Amino acid sequence: MNQLLFERSTGNLGPNVFARLQTTRLLSSLQAAPQLRFDGGERGTAIQQDEAGSSEAPTLKRGIWAHQAGVNAIAIERLVSGGSDASVKLWDLESCGNPSTSHVYQPLASVKRGDRGHKYGITHMSFYPFDAAAFLSTSYDQTLKLWSTETLSISGSFTLGSKIYTHSMSPIADHLLVACGTQHPTVRLVDLRSGANVQSLAGHTNAVLATAWSPRHEYILASGSVDGTVRIWDIRRAGGTIGMLDKEDSLGLHYNGLLGTDGRPRTRLAAKAHSGPVNGLAWTDDGNFLISGGHDRRIRVWDAATGANTLASFGPSIKNWQLGSVTMFTSPTGVTHPRKELLFWPNETEILVFDLHEGRLVTKLRNTGPAVAGVRSANGSERTAQNRITALAWRGAGGGGMSSGVAMGGSNMAGAIFSAHLDGQIRAWIPRLEGPEDEDEAEETSETKEDKLKKRKALDDAFNSLMGKQVTFS
């Protein structure tokens, strides 16, 4: 860091290059922040297992949970979370002045399962793109709900008649259409202005698990289905799909907008993006690339201009089997060097950070401390707990958020990642900041301090023994 500052002060590095280098370093140094906890107020006992396969008996400890039943979804402008028990909670992230110190967040407001909110587990949450005063949620109860952030009250509710797995809104469009992926094979479009289900996009042959609007073209929508296909739609067209992505196609022949002899777009009905269900879609914020994830344990990057598979390989470490939407996102273009954007992927119990275009693994983010194997609530009931990540959200230093691959808060990336887990926790991941040597020593473990003391004592003994001897020169 000192070398970078020197290069910047002497003019060898321009301000943009300096900012990119520093941001890349911060993104690569993200680490768990166990000092930041979320307490939803539910009481009970956590059943902890120190190590996987350990012969030691599980230990019981008073637990703290954001949602004791499990956290299914989160979204950030202000942080809202949705639980497996259909509860919704609003959190104030500004209540922590210094993320390096211990802090327990308390919910500002909460809505339990019942008439005021959802009846079944929440599947996805997102903030209204142009105003943090409203957010959206979908649920297994077949409803899409619009909420007021300030009062945590429902402003509108839309029943779609099928389980809703995901939803998305365009970050740039004037229209207020919400694209919903449901158990039904059509993509449902809900107009928040009229409150009507205005359009159904037919083409998929099975449930739709992922939807994502282009951040460049306001009428372009991508959807992924259990049938293994990714379809590209222009919602102004009545003719259906304008393109299908094909994993065997590195030229983009099936997504180039060319018309066949019958006057329809050239697509191949057998084209599939993945060999299994597609449950993750995200655009880069410049709209140049679309990223998809599927149950075939593959992540694919597609050239948005041609629909070509860029053939980026992310290796065999990808885990993906959940029947629900995967919330991955990419770092905004401009904060890293060109074509060096990073992809953040929730890999079951860890977060993998990849170079988007090369597929190279940059770092793994793993939780520290003993794992919670089960939860015993205050009424005595018990359940097993999984640490699987259900959602990711980014919060920039200026308070802006990024969720499901959509940038909301500009390009200031010196912030934090928040992850939702089925064990009931919301966990924070923050960059490791360089500090004075004495500050680093204060953060060391007692074992590290003892090792250093022993080394210093050994050096002192050697020095004293040498100084105690008389040295003569001939």
HELIX and SHEET records of a PDB file:
HELIX    1   1 ASN A    2  SER A    9  1                                   8    
HELIX    2   2 PRO A   15  SER A   28  1                                  14    
HELIX    3   3 LEU A   93  SER A   95  5                                   3    
HELIX    4   4 GLU A  437  ALA A  442  1                                   6    
HELIX    5   5 SER A  446  MET A  467  1                                  22    
SHEET    1   A 6 LEU A  30  ALA A  32  0                                        
SHEET    2   A 6 ILE A 426  PRO A 431 -1                                        
SHEET    3   A 6 ALA A 416  HIS A 421 -1                                        
SHEET    4   A 6 ILE A 389  ARG A 395 -1                                        
SHEET    5   A 6 GLY A 401  SER A 403 -1                                        
SHEET    6   A 6 VAL A 406  ALA A 407 -1                                        
SHEET    1   B 2 LEU A  36  PHE A  38  0                                        
SHEET    2   B 2 HIS A 103  TYR A 105  1                                        
SHEET    1   C 4 THR A  59  ARG A  62  0                                        
SHEET    2   C 4 GLY A  44  GLN A  49 -1                                        
SHEET    3   C 4 ALA A 371  SER A 377 -1                                        
SHEET    4   C 4 GLU A 382  THR A 384 -1                                        
SHEET    1   D 4 VAL A  71  ILE A  76  0                                        
SHEET    2   D 4 LEU A  79  GLY A  83 -1                                        
SHEET    3   D 4 VAL A  88  TRP A  91 -1                                        
SHEET    4   D 4 PRO A 107  VAL A 111 -1                                        
SHEET    1   E 4 ILE A 122  PHE A 127  0                                        
SHEET    2   E 4 ALA A 134  SER A 139 -1                                        
SHEET    3   E 4 THR A 143  SER A 148 -1                                        
SHEET    4   E 4 SER A 153  THR A 159 -1                                        
SHEET    1   F 4 ILE A 164  MET A 169  0                                        
SHEET    2   F 4 LEU A 177  THR A 182 -1                                        
SHEET    3   F 4 VAL A 187  ASP A 191 -1                                        
SHEET    4   F 4 ALA A 196  LEU A 201 -1                                        
SHEET    1   G 4 VAL A 208  TRP A 213  0                                        
SHEET    2   G 4 ILE A 220  SER A 225 -1                                        
SHEET    3   G 4 VAL A 230  ASP A 234 -1                                        
SHEET    4   G 4 THR A 241  MET A 244 -1                                        
SHEET    1   H 3 VAL A 278  TRP A 283  0                                        
SHEET    2   H 3 PHE A 289  GLY A 294 -1                                        
SHEET    3   H 3 ARG A 298  ASP A 303 -1                                        
SHEET    1   I 4 PHE A 329  THR A 330  0                                        
SHEET    2   I 4 LEU A 342  ASN A 347 -1                                        
SHEET    3   I 4 GLU A 350  ASP A 355 -1                                        
SHEET    4   I 4 LEU A 361  ARG A 366 -1                                        
END                                                                             
